[in-house]
Amino acid sequence: MIKCLIDRKMPSKENVAKRQDFEAVLKKVPRNYPINSPWFYGAIGFSSVLIIILLIFRI
């Protein structure tokens, strides 16, 4: 879609700078850390237990 704005004033430098607050935008984005996820610890825990069991029964 193409928008045609005919009677719009050009924004000032202050207005553009005020709208380019990327720190505020990044603060609103939810962060998703895989290390804090229970699925991460489940996979790491399962593989660790599996490796320990394999090492015990191999030796």
FIPA-771054 format. One record per residue: x, y, z of N, C-alpha, C, O in turn; residue in one letter. Coordinates in steps of 0.1 Angstrom, whole numbers, plus 5000, padded with zeros to 4 digits. Layout:
<nodes>
XYZXYZXYZXYZa...
</nodes>
This chain:
<nodes>
500849885000500050005000500950125000501950135007m500650224992501350354991500450464997499350474993i501050535006500250645012500850775006502050805005k499950865002500250994997499851095007498651115009c500751165013500451275023500751405016501851445014l499651475013499751595005500051725014501051795012i499251745024499351865032500051845045499651895056d501151765045501851735057503151825058503851835048r503351875070504551955072505751865074505651755079k506951905070508151835072508451835087508351935093m508851715092509151715106510451785109511351785101p510551845121511751915125512851815129512451695132s514051855131515151765136514851715150515151605153k514251805158513951765172512851655172512951565180e511851675163510851575163511351435158510951335163n512251445148512751315143513651255154513551135156v514451335161515351275171514451225183514851125189a513351285186512551235197511851105193511651015202k511551085181510950955176511950845174511550725173r513250875174514250775172514850735185516050725186q514050715195514550665208514550515208513550455212d515650455203515650315201515850235214515450125216f516350305224516550245238515150215244514950115250e514150305242512850285247512150175239511450095245a512450165227511850055219512449915223511649825225v513749915226514349785230513949745244513849625247l513549845252513049815266511749745265511349675274k510949775255509549725254509549585248508549515249k510649545241510649415235511049305246511949325253v510149205247510449105257511749025254511848985242p512549005263513748925261513448775265512848755275r513948685257513748545259515048475259515648445249n515548445271516848385273516648235273515848185282y517348155265517148015265517647945277517247835281p518648005284519247945296518247945307518247855315i517348045308516448055318515147965316514247955324n515147905304513947825301514147685307515247635308s513047635312513047495318513447395307513947285311p513147415295513447325284514947305283515447205280w515647415285517147415284517747325294518547235291f517247345307517847265318517347115316518047025320y516147095311515746955308516646885298517046765301g516946955288517846885277519246865283519846765280a519746965289521146955295521146845306522046765306i520146855314520046755325519946615320520646525325g519046595310518846455304520146405298520546295300f520746495290522046445283523146425293523946325291s523246505304524246475314524046345321524946265323s522746315325522446185331522746075322523245965326v522346085309522645985299524145955298524545835297l524946055297526346045296526945975308527845885307i526546015320527045955332526645805333527445725336i525445765329525045625329525845545319526245435321i526045605307526845535297528245515301528845415299l528845615308530245605313530345495324531345425325l529345495333529345395344529245255339529945165343i528345225329528145095324529145055314529344935311f529945145308530945115299532245065306532944975301r532445125318533745095325533544985334534444945341i
</nodes>
